[in-house]
Amino acid sequence: MKKVWIAPGCIVCRACEDLCPDVFTVDEISAEVRSDADLSSRDSIEEAAQACPVDVINYQS
Ligand code: SF4
């Protein structure tokens, strides 16, 4: 992936972190893309984006 970002609206369900911990981290308030994210994890990033219940995970491939 060239770029991964999270739009406003995260409900802190932690699915993205569970599915793709190398890219996403979730605190008490919101999810973030890790500063050292491994954007080569294409399948895991797509899986996390599809699993997000509020569709706020975006990526540019
Ligand atoms: S899967 Fe979506 S709603 Fe859940 S923590 Fe990640 S960004 Fe937030």
Residues whose N, C-alpha, C, O or C-beta is under 5 A from the ligand:
A	BS01	SF4	C10 I11 V12 C13 R14 A15 C16 V26 A31 A48 C52 P53
